[in-house]
């Protein structure tokens, strides 16, 4: 089936290659969700003198206002307007006459300009000019029959809600339905795109986050695991962390391609252990990626240099990629998609994510958060990429791993860092809770943080926990 692009490679992938040619599509969503921006991007990405686009405005937004704001976007090409992209305003026809006259005018314009692409914005606004549901259905049926008989790919833009999909006649006629949603999460607004329907397409369902940028809609495809198990070769190699005693505790390092979660309270050393993991890999010739929401690059460089590593040299040598995003502005969809692409493109063999706790705050839907983490872990594993993740615990002296997000079982290895209080002294403790397909030393050991990083000492005696709370 021939298809046209949306102007976004990611959205085209979600749509199984783009919109089928000569299809009728509804772009729906409440005001401010980005419907017009998406429709305009589609038009300017496809229109040409040979294959023009006809953009019809009704009564939702004045045409001159629409064009004024359109000029702020990178995809706008003024040289195309009037020849390849033709704008028409039917608001006066609707105000002075009626719906039948408007439909007749649309059909006339279509026959006059012979467009390959048609946008009617807003299509839902036409409902207000119909005396009854039956009258609207008759008028729209006439329009749809005309569009279906011609070689036109149509986009009907409207401020529909999800409940109207089952009740409004245009949805039964449409070949495709794209829903844009705006949700409030904490103090920020989050936008999602959902493909409700696309005939003849094996589209990717579910919610895909997007942001509105000067280039249009920046869509982030949700990461999914294959429906069938992927066969891949397990690498029979160990990943050393560079902390000698720790590597001995896990049978000379974790398996390459395994995922590890390190639980611990603030300031306990979770990030530092991850830095050992990344820079030991670089020392051994393994490229790394640090994805952090905890420290910006300047802060991270100061921390790294304090332990004798040269972060900037690793970046300049192409051995290290850095990705920092503020936890205030983060989308889990964007974060997972970005680090996956960066890991694959850079050839990274070790990835550090610091921390999952910040991702939790960005995605309050526990099931959605869990799905993303599972998909991320599985995707990295199939590529032989070792993943190191941190997760903050609120209890400074906790000695058991509990998480309401159900992510512990997804990881191959679990490390617990906590504090032990002995009379007037607080000591750091580390233990291996779980290693999949490998032997490990389960004993709790004391460790210190020195100028050289982690230094793990002796095993705690049972009597050391007598006054622990």
TORKOL-4160 file (C-alpha; in steps of 0.2 Angstrom, whole numbers, padded with zeros to 4 digits, m for minus):
469
<pt num="1" X="0000" Y="0000" Z="0000"/>
<pt num="2" X="0007" Y="0017" Z="m0005"/>
<pt num="3" X="0009" Y="0029" Z="0010"/>
<pt num="4" X="0013" Y="0047" Z="0013"/>
<pt num="5" X="0024" Y="0053" Z="0027"/>
<pt num="6" X="0018" Y="0063" Z="0042"/>
<pt num="7" X="0034" Y="0074" Z="0042"/>
<pt num="8" X="0040" Y="0063" Z="0058"/>
<pt num="9" X="0050" Y="0047" Z="0055"/>
<pt num="10" X="0044" Y="0042" Z="0073"/>
<pt num="11" X="0026" Y="0045" Z="0069"/>
<pt num="12" X="0028" Y="0036" Z="0052"/>
<pt num="13" X="0035" Y="0021" Z="0061"/>
<pt num="14" X="0020" Y="0021" Z="0073"/>
<pt num="15" X="0008" Y="0021" Z="0058"/>
<pt num="16" X="0017" Y="0007" Z="0050"/>
<pt num="17" X="0025" Y="0018" Z="0037"/>
<pt num="18" X="0014" Y="0033" Z="0036"/>
<pt num="19" X="m0004" Y="0037" Z="0031"/>
<pt num="20" X="m0012" Y="0026" Z="0017"/>
<pt num="21" X="m0014" Y="0036" Z="0001"/>
<pt num="22" X="m0032" Y="0042" Z="m0003"/>
<pt num="23" X="m0037" Y="0038" Z="0015"/>
<pt num="24" X="m0049" Y="0049" Z="0026"/>
<pt num="25" X="m0041" Y="0053" Z="0043"/>
<pt num="26" X="m0048" Y="0061" Z="0058"/>
<pt num="27" X="m0035" Y="0071" Z="0069"/>
<pt num="28" X="m0044" Y="0074" Z="0086"/>
<pt num="29" X="m0041" Y="0081" Z="0102"/>
<pt num="30" X="m0046" Y="0095" Z="0114"/>
<pt num="31" X="m0040" Y="0113" Z="0111"/>
<pt num="32" X="m0021" Y="0116" Z="0113"/>
<pt num="33" X="m0016" Y="0098" Z="0110"/>
<pt num="34" X="m0007" Y="0101" Z="0093"/>
<pt num="35" X="m0020" Y="0096" Z="0080"/>
<pt num="36" X="m0017" Y="0110" Z="0068"/>
<pt num="37" X="0002" Y="0109" Z="0070"/>
<pt num="38" X="0001" Y="0091" Z="0065"/>
<pt num="39" X="m0010" Y="0094" Z="0050"/>
<pt num="40" X="0001" Y="0109" Z="0044"/>
<pt num="41" X="0017" Y="0098" Z="0046"/>
<pt num="42" X="0009" Y="0084" Z="0035"/>
<pt num="43" X="0004" Y="0097" Z="0022"/>
<pt num="44" X="0021" Y="0106" Z="0020"/>
<pt num="45" X="0030" Y="0089" Z="0021"/>
<pt num="46" X="0020" Y="0082" Z="0006"/>
<pt num="47" X="0013" Y="0096" Z="m0005"/>
<pt num="48" X="0021" Y="0102" Z="m0021"/>
<pt num="49" X="0015" Y="0111" Z="m0037"/>
<pt num="50" X="0011" Y="0094" Z="m0045"/>
<pt num="51" X="0003" Y="0087" Z="m0029"/>
<pt num="52" X="m0005" Y="0102" Z="m0021"/>
<pt num="53" X="m0014" Y="0103" Z="m0004"/>
<pt num="54" X="m0030" Y="0112" Z="0000"/>
<pt num="55" X="m0032" Y="0118" Z="0018"/>
<pt num="56" X="m0050" Y="0124" Z="0022"/>
<pt num="57" X="m0053" Y="0134" Z="0038"/>
<pt num="58" X="m0071" Y="0134" Z="0045"/>
<pt num="59" X="m0075" Y="0144" Z="0060"/>
<pt num="60" X="m0064" Y="0138" Z="0074"/>
<pt num="61" X="m0049" Y="0149" Z="0070"/>
<pt num="62" X="m0048" Y="0164" Z="0058"/>
<pt num="63" X="m0037" Y="0160" Z="0043"/>
<pt num="64" X="m0026" Y="0175" Z="0045"/>
<pt num="65" X="m0022" Y="0171" Z="0063"/>
<pt num="66" X="m0018" Y="0153" Z="0058"/>
<pt num="67" X="m0006" Y="0159" Z="0045"/>
<pt num="68" X="0002" Y="0171" Z="0057"/>
<pt num="69" X="0007" Y="0158" Z="0069"/>
<pt num="70" X="0011" Y="0146" Z="0056"/>
<pt num="71" X="0026" Y="0157" Z="0051"/>
<pt num="72" X="0034" Y="0153" Z="0068"/>
<pt num="73" X="0038" Y="0135" Z="0063"/>
<pt num="74" X="0053" Y="0128" Z="0054"/>
<pt num="75" X="0043" Y="0118" Z="0042"/>
<pt num="76" X="0033" Y="0133" Z="0035"/>
<pt num="77" X="0038" Y="0136" Z="0017"/>
<pt num="78" X="0031" Y="0153" Z="0012"/>
<pt num="79" X="0035" Y="0150" Z="m0006"/>
<pt num="80" X="0023" Y="0135" Z="m0007"/>
<pt num="81" X="0008" Y="0146" Z="m0001"/>
<pt num="82" X="m0004" Y="0150" Z="m0015"/>
<pt num="83" X="0003" Y="0137" Z="m0027"/>
<pt num="84" X="0007" Y="0120" Z="m0019"/>
<pt num="85" X="m0003" Y="0124" Z="m0003"/>
<pt num="86" X="m0019" Y="0133" Z="m0005"/>
<pt num="87" X="m0029" Y="0141" Z="0009"/>
<pt num="88" X="m0048" Y="0144" Z="0009"/>
<pt num="89" X="m0059" Y="0151" Z="0022"/>
<pt num="90" X="m0077" Y="0145" Z="0023"/>
<pt num="91" X="m0082" Y="0154" Z="0039"/>
<pt num="92" X="m0093" Y="0167" Z="0029"/>
<pt num="93" X="m0102" Y="0153" Z="0019"/>
<pt num="94" X="m0106" Y="0145" Z="0036"/>
<pt num="95" X="m0112" Y="0161" Z="0044"/>
<pt num="96" X="m0122" Y="0168" Z="0029"/>
<pt num="97" X="m0129" Y="0151" Z="0022"/>
<pt num="98" X="m0129" Y="0134" Z="0029"/>
<pt num="99" X="m0121" Y="0117" Z="0030"/>
<pt num="100" X="m0127" Y="0111" Z="0013"/>
<pt num="101" X="m0120" Y="0126" Z="0005"/>
<pt num="102" X="m0103" Y="0124" Z="0014"/>
<pt num="103" X="m0102" Y="0106" Z="0008"/>
<pt num="104" X="m0106" Y="0111" Z="m0009"/>
<pt num="105" X="m0092" Y="0124" Z="m0008"/>
<pt num="106" X="m0080" Y="0111" Z="m0002"/>
<pt num="107" X="m0084" Y="0100" Z="m0016"/>
<pt num="108" X="m0082" Y="0114" Z="m0029"/>
<pt num="109" X="m0065" Y="0119" Z="m0022"/>
<pt num="110" X="m0059" Y="0101" Z="m0023"/>
<pt num="111" X="m0064" Y="0099" Z="m0041"/>
<pt num="112" X="m0057" Y="0116" Z="m0045"/>
<pt num="113" X="m0040" Y="0114" Z="m0037"/>
<pt num="114" X="m0039" Y="0095" Z="m0039"/>
<pt num="115" X="m0028" Y="0093" Z="m0023"/>
<pt num="116" X="m0019" Y="0077" Z="m0018"/>
<pt num="117" X="m0021" Y="0082" Z="0000"/>
<pt num="118" X="m0036" Y="0090" Z="0009"/>
<pt num="119" X="m0037" Y="0097" Z="0027"/>
<pt num="120" X="m0053" Y="0103" Z="0035"/>
<pt num="121" X="m0050" Y="0113" Z="0051"/>
<pt num="122" X="m0061" Y="0112" Z="0061"/>
<pt num="123" X="m0072" Y="0098" Z="0054"/>
<pt num="124" X="m0082" Y="0096" Z="0071"/>
<pt num="125" X="m0087" Y="0114" Z="0070"/>
<pt num="126" X="m0099" Y="0109" Z="0055"/>
<pt num="127" X="m0110" Y="0101" Z="0068"/>
<pt num="128" X="m0116" Y="0118" Z="0075"/>
<pt num="129" X="m0123" Y="0122" Z="0058"/>
<pt num="130" X="m0134" Y="0107" Z="0056"/>
<pt num="131" X="m0152" Y="0107" Z="0061"/>
<pt num="132" X="m0152" Y="0089" Z="0066"/>
<pt num="133" X="m0141" Y="0074" Z="0067"/>
<pt num="134" X="m0150" Y="0067" Z="0052"/>
<pt num="135" X="m0146" Y="0082" Z="0041"/>
<pt num="136" X="m0128" Y="0082" Z="0046"/>
<pt num="137" X="m0126" Y="0064" Z="0042"/>
<pt num="138" X="m0134" Y="0066" Z="0025"/>
<pt num="139" X="m0123" Y="0081" Z="0021"/>
<pt num="140" X="m0107" Y="0073" Z="0027"/>
<pt num="141" X="m0111" Y="0057" Z="0018"/>
<pt num="142" X="m0112" Y="0067" Z="0002"/>
<pt num="143" X="m0095" Y="0075" Z="0005"/>
<pt num="144" X="m0087" Y="0058" Z="0010"/>
<pt num="145" X="m0093" Y="0049" Z="m0005"/>
<pt num="146" X="m0085" Y="0063" Z="m0016"/>
<pt num="147" X="m0068" Y="0062" Z="m0007"/>
<pt num="148" X="m0068" Y="0043" Z="m0008"/>
<pt num="149" X="m0071" Y="0044" Z="m0027"/>
<pt num="150" X="m0056" Y="0055" Z="m0029"/>
<pt num="151" X="m0037" Y="0053" Z="m0027"/>
<pt num="152" X="m0036" Y="0063" Z="m0011"/>
<pt num="153" X="m0028" Y="0060" Z="0006"/>
<pt num="154" X="m0039" Y="0069" Z="0018"/>
<pt num="155" X="m0037" Y="0075" Z="0036"/>
<pt num="156" X="m0052" Y="0081" Z="0046"/>
<pt num="157" X="m0047" Y="0091" Z="0061"/>
<pt num="158" X="m0059" Y="0092" Z="0076"/>
<pt num="159" X="m0060" Y="0096" Z="0095"/>
<pt num="160" X="m0068" Y="0078" Z="0098"/>
<pt num="161" X="m0067" Y="0069" Z="0115"/>
<pt num="162" X="m0065" Y="0050" Z="0116"/>
<pt num="163" X="m0083" Y="0048" Z="0120"/>
<pt num="164" X="m0088" Y="0055" Z="0103"/>
<pt num="165" X="m0079" Y="0041" Z="0093"/>
<pt num="166" X="m0094" Y="0029" Z="0096"/>
<pt num="167" X="m0107" Y="0042" Z="0093"/>
<pt num="168" X="m0102" Y="0054" Z="0078"/>
<pt num="169" X="m0105" Y="0047" Z="0060"/>
<pt num="170" X="m0088" Y="0054" Z="0053"/>
<pt num="171" X="m0079" Y="0041" Z="0064"/>
<pt num="172" X="m0087" Y="0026" Z="0056"/>
<pt num="173" X="m0082" Y="0033" Z="0039"/>
<pt num="174" X="m0064" Y="0038" Z="0043"/>
<pt num="175" X="m0050" Y="0026" Z="0038"/>
<pt num="176" X="m0039" Y="0032" Z="0052"/>
<pt num="177" X="m0041" Y="0041" Z="0069"/>
<pt num="178" X="m0027" Y="0050" Z="0078"/>
<pt num="179" X="m0030" Y="0056" Z="0095"/>
<pt num="180" X="m0020" Y="0069" Z="0104"/>
<pt num="181" X="m0021" Y="0071" Z="0123"/>
<pt num="182" X="m0016" Y="0084" Z="0135"/>
<pt num="183" X="m0014" Y="0078" Z="0153"/>
<pt num="184" X="m0008" Y="0087" Z="0169"/>
<pt num="185" X="0005" Y="0078" Z="0178"/>
<pt num="186" X="0011" Y="0087" Z="0194"/>
<pt num="187" X="0015" Y="0105" Z="0189"/>
<pt num="188" X="0018" Y="0101" Z="0170"/>
<pt num="189" X="0007" Y="0097" Z="0155"/>
<pt num="190" X="0011" Y="0080" Z="0146"/>
<pt num="191" X="0005" Y="0077" Z="0129"/>
<pt num="192" X="0001" Y="0059" Z="0122"/>
<pt num="193" X="m0003" Y="0053" Z="0104"/>
<pt num="194" X="m0013" Y="0038" Z="0101"/>
<pt num="195" X="m0018" Y="0029" Z="0085"/>
<pt num="196" X="m0036" Y="0023" Z="0088"/>
<pt num="197" X="m0038" Y="0016" Z="0070"/>
<pt num="198" X="m0029" Y="0015" Z="0054"/>
<pt num="199" X="m0036" Y="0003" Z="0041"/>
<pt num="200" X="m0024" Y="m0008" Z="0032"/>
<pt num="201" X="m0010" Y="m0004" Z="0044"/>
<pt num="202" X="m0001" Y="m0014" Z="0058"/>
<pt num="203" X="0001" Y="0002" Z="0069"/>
<pt num="204" X="0009" Y="0003" Z="0086"/>
<pt num="205" X="m0005" Y="0005" Z="0098"/>
<pt num="206" X="m0004" Y="0013" Z="0116"/>
<pt num="207" X="0001" Y="0031" Z="0121"/>
<pt num="208" X="0016" Y="0039" Z="0113"/>
<pt num="209" X="0022" Y="0055" Z="0121"/>
<pt num="210" X="0026" Y="0070" Z="0111"/>
<pt num="211" X="0032" Y="0088" Z="0113"/>
<pt num="212" X="0027" Y="0103" Z="0102"/>
<pt num="213" X="0043" Y="0111" Z="0095"/>
<pt num="214" X="0047" Y="0124" Z="0082"/>
<pt num="215" X="0049" Y="0108" Z="0070"/>
<pt num="216" X="0031" Y="0102" Z="0074"/>
<pt num="217" X="0027" Y="0087" Z="0085"/>
<pt num="218" X="0042" Y="0078" Z="0092"/>
<pt num="219" X="0035" Y="0061" Z="0095"/>
<pt num="220" X="0043" Y="0048" Z="0106"/>
<pt num="221" X="0038" Y="0030" Z="0102"/>
<pt num="222" X="0035" Y="0020" Z="0117"/>
<pt num="223" X="0048" Y="0006" Z="0119"/>
<pt num="224" X="0040" Y="m0011" Z="0116"/>
<pt num="225" X="0047" Y="m0029" Z="0118"/>
<pt num="226" X="0044" Y="m0041" Z="0104"/>
<pt num="227" X="0028" Y="m0051" Z="0104"/>
<pt num="228" X="0038" Y="m0067" Z="0102"/>
<pt num="229" X="0054" Y="m0071" Z="0111"/>
<pt num="230" X="0070" Y="m0065" Z="0102"/>
<pt num="231" X="0084" Y="m0077" Z="0100"/>
<pt num="232" X="0101" Y="m0069" Z="0103"/>
<pt num="233" X="0118" Y="m0075" Z="0108"/>
<pt num="234" X="0122" Y="m0074" Z="0127"/>
<pt num="235" X="0140" Y="m0067" Z="0129"/>
<pt num="236" X="0150" Y="m0078" Z="0141"/>
<pt num="237" X="0160" Y="m0064" Z="0148"/>
<pt num="238" X="0160" Y="m0054" Z="0165"/>
<pt num="239" X="0159" Y="m0036" Z="0167"/>
<pt num="240" X="0171" Y="m0030" Z="0181"/>
<pt num="241" X="0167" Y="m0014" Z="0190"/>
<pt num="242" X="0185" Y="m0010" Z="0195"/>
<pt num="243" X="0181" Y="m0012" Z="0214"/>
<pt num="244" X="0191" Y="m0028" Z="0217"/>
<pt num="245" X="0182" Y="m0035" Z="0232"/>
<pt num="246" X="0165" Y="m0031" Z="0225"/>
<pt num="247" X="0169" Y="m0041" Z="0209"/>
<pt num="248" X="0174" Y="m0055" Z="0220"/>
<pt num="249" X="0158" Y="m0055" Z="0228"/>
<pt num="250" X="0149" Y="m0058" Z="0212"/>
<pt num="251" X="0160" Y="m0071" Z="0205"/>
<pt num="252" X="0172" Y="m0060" Z="0196"/>
<pt num="253" X="0159" Y="m0047" Z="0189"/>
<pt num="254" X="0142" Y="m0047" Z="0182"/>
<pt num="255" X="0137" Y="m0056" Z="0166"/>
<pt num="256" X="0139" Y="m0045" Z="0151"/>
<pt num="257" X="0122" Y="m0039" Z="0145"/>
<pt num="258" X="0115" Y="m0041" Z="0162"/>
<pt num="259" X="0104" Y="m0027" Z="0171"/>
<pt num="260" X="0108" Y="m0022" Z="0188"/>
<pt num="261" X="0098" Y="m0011" Z="0201"/>
<pt num="262" X="0107" Y="m0003" Z="0215"/>
<pt num="263" X="0096" Y="0002" Z="0230"/>
<pt num="264" X="0102" Y="0014" Z="0243"/>
<pt num="265" X="0098" Y="0030" Z="0253"/>
<pt num="266" X="0104" Y="0047" Z="0248"/>
<pt num="267" X="0123" Y="0049" Z="0248"/>
<pt num="268" X="0126" Y="0031" Z="0251"/>
<pt num="269" X="0137" Y="0029" Z="0235"/>
<pt num="270" X="0125" Y="0022" Z="0222"/>
<pt num="271" X="0132" Y="0034" Z="0209"/>
<pt num="272" X="0150" Y="0032" Z="0213"/>
<pt num="273" X="0148" Y="0013" Z="0211"/>
<pt num="274" X="0141" Y="0016" Z="0194"/>
<pt num="275" X="0155" Y="0028" Z="0189"/>
<pt num="276" X="0167" Y="0014" Z="0194"/>
<pt num="277" X="0157" Y="0002" Z="0182"/>
<pt num="278" X="0158" Y="0015" Z="0168"/>
<pt num="279" X="0176" Y="0020" Z="0169"/>
<pt num="280" X="0182" Y="0003" Z="0172"/>
<pt num="281" X="0174" Y="m0002" Z="0156"/>
<pt num="282" X="0182" Y="0013" Z="0147"/>
<pt num="283" X="0199" Y="0007" Z="0153"/>
<pt num="284" X="0195" Y="m0010" Z="0146"/>
<pt num="285" X="0190" Y="m0003" Z="0129"/>
<pt num="286" X="0171" Y="m0003" Z="0132"/>
<pt num="287" X="0161" Y="0012" Z="0127"/>
<pt num="288" X="0150" Y="0019" Z="0140"/>
<pt num="289" X="0134" Y="0030" Z="0142"/>
<pt num="290" X="0129" Y="0040" Z="0157"/>
<pt num="291" X="0111" Y="0045" Z="0158"/>
<pt num="292" X="0108" Y="0056" Z="0173"/>
<pt num="293" X="0094" Y="0066" Z="0181"/>
<pt num="294" X="0104" Y="0069" Z="0197"/>
<pt num="295" X="0119" Y="0080" Z="0192"/>
<pt num="296" X="0121" Y="0091" Z="0177"/>
<pt num="297" X="0137" Y="0089" Z="0166"/>
<pt num="298" X="0147" Y="0102" Z="0176"/>
<pt num="299" X="0143" Y="0095" Z="0193"/>
<pt num="300" X="0146" Y="0077" Z="0186"/>
<pt num="301" X="0163" Y="0082" Z="0180"/>
<pt num="302" X="0168" Y="0089" Z="0197"/>
<pt num="303" X="0163" Y="0073" Z="0205"/>
<pt num="304" X="0172" Y="0062" Z="0192"/>
<pt num="305" X="0188" Y="0072" Z="0193"/>
<pt num="306" X="0188" Y="0071" Z="0212"/>
<pt num="307" X="0190" Y="0052" Z="0210"/>
<pt num="308" X="0204" Y="0053" Z="0197"/>
<pt num="309" X="0194" Y="0050" Z="0181"/>
<pt num="310" X="0195" Y="0062" Z="0166"/>
<pt num="311" X="0177" Y="0063" Z="0160"/>
<pt num="312" X="0181" Y="0076" Z="0146"/>
<pt num="313" X="0195" Y="0065" Z="0139"/>
<pt num="314" X="0183" Y="0050" Z="0138"/>
<pt num="315" X="0170" Y="0061" Z="0129"/>
<pt num="316" X="0183" Y="0068" Z="0117"/>
<pt num="317" X="0190" Y="0051" Z="0113"/>
<pt num="318" X="0173" Y="0045" Z="0109"/>
<pt num="319" X="0172" Y="0032" Z="0123"/>
<pt num="320" X="0159" Y="0041" Z="0133"/>
<pt num="321" X="0142" Y="0048" Z="0129"/>
<pt num="322" X="0133" Y="0060" Z="0142"/>
<pt num="323" X="0114" Y="0063" Z="0142"/>
<pt num="324" X="0107" Y="0075" Z="0155"/>
<pt num="325" X="0089" Y="0080" Z="0158"/>
<pt num="326" X="0081" Y="0089" Z="0172"/>
<pt num="327" X="0069" Y="0079" Z="0182"/>
<pt num="328" X="0057" Y="0093" Z="0181"/>
<pt num="329" X="0055" Y="0092" Z="0162"/>
<pt num="330" X="0057" Y="0074" Z="0159"/>
<pt num="331" X="0046" Y="0062" Z="0149"/>
<pt num="332" X="0049" Y="0044" Z="0152"/>
<pt num="333" X="0045" Y="0041" Z="0134"/>
<pt num="334" X="0058" Y="0053" Z="0128"/>
<pt num="335" X="0071" Y="0048" Z="0141"/>
<pt num="336" X="0070" Y="0029" Z="0136"/>
<pt num="337" X="0069" Y="0032" Z="0117"/>
<pt num="338" X="0084" Y="0044" Z="0118"/>
<pt num="339" X="0096" Y="0033" Z="0128"/>
<pt num="340" X="0091" Y="0018" Z="0118"/>
<pt num="341" X="0095" Y="0027" Z="0102"/>
<pt num="342" X="0111" Y="0035" Z="0109"/>
<pt num="343" X="0117" Y="0018" Z="0115"/>
<pt num="344" X="0114" Y="0009" Z="0099"/>
<pt num="345" X="0122" Y="0023" Z="0088"/>
<pt num="346" X="0137" Y="0026" Z="0099"/>
<pt num="347" X="0141" Y="0007" Z="0101"/>
<pt num="348" X="0140" Y="0009" Z="0120"/>
<pt num="349" X="0142" Y="m0008" Z="0130"/>
<pt num="350" X="0139" Y="m0001" Z="0147"/>
<pt num="351" X="0124" Y="0011" Z="0152"/>
<pt num="352" X="0122" Y="0019" Z="0168"/>
<pt num="353" X="0105" Y="0027" Z="0173"/>
<pt num="354" X="0104" Y="0038" Z="0188"/>
<pt num="355" X="0091" Y="0037" Z="0194"/>
<pt num="356" X="0075" Y="0027" Z="0192"/>
<pt num="357" X="0067" Y="0037" Z="0206"/>
<pt num="358" X="0067" Y="0053" Z="0195"/>
<pt num="359" X="0058" Y="0043" Z="0182"/>
<pt num="360" X="0045" Y="0037" Z="0194"/>
<pt num="361" X="0041" Y="0055" Z="0198"/>
<pt num="362" X="0039" Y="0059" Z="0179"/>
<pt num="363" X="0027" Y="0044" Z="0176"/>
<pt num="364" X="0014" Y="0042" Z="0190"/>
<pt num="365" X="0005" Y="0028" Z="0181"/>
<pt num="366" X="0014" Y="0013" Z="0190"/>
<pt num="367" X="0009" Y="0001" Z="0176"/>
<pt num="368" X="0016" Y="0012" Z="0162"/>
<pt num="369" X="0032" Y="0015" Z="0172"/>
<pt num="370" X="0035" Y="m0004" Z="0174"/>
<pt num="371" X="0031" Y="m0007" Z="0156"/>
<pt num="372" X="0044" Y="0005" Z="0150"/>
<pt num="373" X="0058" Y="m0001" Z="0162"/>
<pt num="374" X="0054" Y="m0019" Z="0157"/>
<pt num="375" X="0055" Y="m0015" Z="0139"/>
<pt num="376" X="0071" Y="m0005" Z="0141"/>
<pt num="377" X="0080" Y="m0019" Z="0151"/>
<pt num="378" X="0075" Y="m0032" Z="0138"/>
<pt num="379" X="0080" Y="m0021" Z="0123"/>
<pt num="380" X="0097" Y="m0018" Z="0130"/>
<pt num="381" X="0100" Y="m0036" Z="0135"/>
<pt num="382" X="0096" Y="m0042" Z="0117"/>
<pt num="383" X="0110" Y="m0031" Z="0111"/>
<pt num="384" X="0122" Y="m0037" Z="0124"/>
<pt num="385" X="0123" Y="m0020" Z="0133"/>
<pt num="386" X="0125" Y="m0020" Z="0152"/>
<pt num="387" X="0113" Y="m0009" Z="0161"/>
<pt num="388" X="0117" Y="m0001" Z="0178"/>
<pt num="389" X="0102" Y="0008" Z="0187"/>
<pt num="390" X="0101" Y="0017" Z="0204"/>
<pt num="391" X="0085" Y="0018" Z="0214"/>
<pt num="392" X="0084" Y="0029" Z="0230"/>
<pt num="393" X="0077" Y="0022" Z="0246"/>
<pt num="394" X="0070" Y="0033" Z="0259"/>
<pt num="395" X="0075" Y="0023" Z="0274"/>
<pt num="396" X="0094" Y="0026" Z="0278"/>
<pt num="397" X="0095" Y="0010" Z="0288"/>
<pt num="398" X="0084" Y="m0002" Z="0278"/>
<pt num="399" X="0091" Y="m0019" Z="0276"/>
<pt num="400" X="0078" Y="m0026" Z="0264"/>
<pt num="401" X="0073" Y="m0021" Z="0246"/>
<pt num="402" X="0055" Y="m0017" Z="0245"/>
<pt num="403" X="0048" Y="m0007" Z="0230"/>
<pt num="404" X="0030" Y="m0004" Z="0225"/>
<pt num="405" X="0034" Y="m0002" Z="0207"/>
<pt num="406" X="0037" Y="m0021" Z="0204"/>
<pt num="407" X="0054" Y="m0018" Z="0195"/>
<pt num="408" X="0065" Y="m0029" Z="0206"/>
<pt num="409" X="0061" Y="m0045" Z="0197"/>
<pt num="410" X="0065" Y="m0037" Z="0180"/>
<pt num="411" X="0083" Y="m0035" Z="0185"/>
<pt num="412" X="0097" Y="m0049" Z="0184"/>
<pt num="413" X="0106" Y="m0042" Z="0199"/>
<pt num="414" X="0101" Y="m0032" Z="0214"/>
<pt num="415" X="0113" Y="m0023" Z="0226"/>
<pt num="416" X="0108" Y="m0016" Z="0242"/>
<pt num="417" X="0118" Y="m0001" Z="0250"/>
<pt num="418" X="0113" Y="0005" Z="0267"/>
<pt num="419" X="0119" Y="0012" Z="0283"/>
<pt num="420" X="0123" Y="0003" Z="0300"/>
<pt num="421" X="0122" Y="0013" Z="0316"/>
<pt num="422" X="0134" Y="0007" Z="0330"/>
<pt num="423" X="0132" Y="0017" Z="0345"/>
<pt num="424" X="0138" Y="0035" Z="0340"/>
<pt num="425" X="0145" Y="0029" Z="0323"/>
<pt num="426" X="0137" Y="0027" Z="0306"/>
<pt num="427" X="0145" Y="0015" Z="0294"/>
<pt num="428" X="0141" Y="0011" Z="0276"/>
<pt num="429" X="0136" Y="m0007" Z="0271"/>
<pt num="430" X="0134" Y="m0016" Z="0255"/>
<pt num="431" X="0127" Y="m0033" Z="0250"/>
<pt num="432" X="0122" Y="m0043" Z="0235"/>
<pt num="433" X="0104" Y="m0048" Z="0236"/>
<pt num="434" X="0102" Y="m0057" Z="0219"/>
<pt num="435" X="0113" Y="m0062" Z="0204"/>
<pt num="436" X="0104" Y="m0072" Z="0190"/>
<pt num="437" X="0113" Y="m0087" Z="0184"/>
<pt num="438" X="0128" Y="m0084" Z="0195"/>
<pt num="439" X="0135" Y="m0087" Z="0212"/>
<pt num="440" X="0137" Y="m0072" Z="0224"/>
<pt num="441" X="0143" Y="m0069" Z="0241"/>
<pt num="442" X="0127" Y="m0064" Z="0251"/>
<pt num="443" X="0137" Y="m0057" Z="0266"/>
<pt num="444" X="0136" Y="m0039" Z="0271"/>
<pt num="445" X="0152" Y="m0030" Z="0270"/>
<pt num="446" X="0158" Y="m0013" Z="0277"/>
<pt num="447" X="0164" Y="0000" Z="0264"/>
<pt num="448" X="0171" Y="0017" Z="0264"/>
<pt num="449" X="0172" Y="0031" Z="0251"/>
<pt num="450" X="0190" Y="0037" Z="0249"/>
<pt num="451" X="0198" Y="0049" Z="0236"/>
<pt num="452" X="0201" Y="0033" Z="0225"/>
<pt num="453" X="0182" Y="0029" Z="0226"/>
<pt num="454" X="0175" Y="0013" Z="0234"/>
<pt num="455" X="0185" Y="0003" Z="0246"/>
<pt num="456" X="0176" Y="m0012" Z="0253"/>
<pt num="457" X="0182" Y="m0020" Z="0269"/>
<pt num="458" X="0178" Y="m0034" Z="0280"/>
<pt num="459" X="0162" Y="m0043" Z="0283"/>
<pt num="460" X="0151" Y="m0037" Z="0297"/>
<pt num="461" X="0150" Y="m0048" Z="0312"/>
<pt num="462" X="0133" Y="m0053" Z="0319"/>
<pt num="463" X="0136" Y="m0042" Z="0334"/>
<pt num="464" X="0138" Y="m0027" Z="0323"/>
<pt num="465" X="0120" Y="m0026" Z="0320"/>
<pt num="466" X="0115" Y="m0027" Z="0338"/>
<pt num="467" X="0111" Y="m0009" Z="0340"/>
<pt num="468" X="0105" Y="m0006" Z="0322"/>
<pt num="469" X="0088" Y="0002" Z="0319"/>
